């Protein structure tokens, strides 16, 4: 199988990303919108990581 250079990686990770976002939303409840909007960054992965940091003050 040839490597798929140039294939958008988002298609590969979208389901996992959406699942993680749903878990974060369930865990944060009413705080989720604030945490998510405060975490917006240059890409989805950085935004999710930032939102997780808001949800876990120990990080």
C-alpha positions, 0 to 999 in steps of 0.5 A: 500500500502506498503512503497517502501523502496529502490526504487530509488527516482530519478525516482520519481523526474526526470521529475521535475528536467528536467523541472527546468533545462530547465527553468534555461537554458531559463532564463540564456541563454548564461550564462547557460553552465558556471553556470551549469558547475560551479554548479556541486556538489555531486548530481543533487539537489545540482548542480541545487541549486548552478546553481540557486544561480549563476543565482540570485545574490541576493541569 
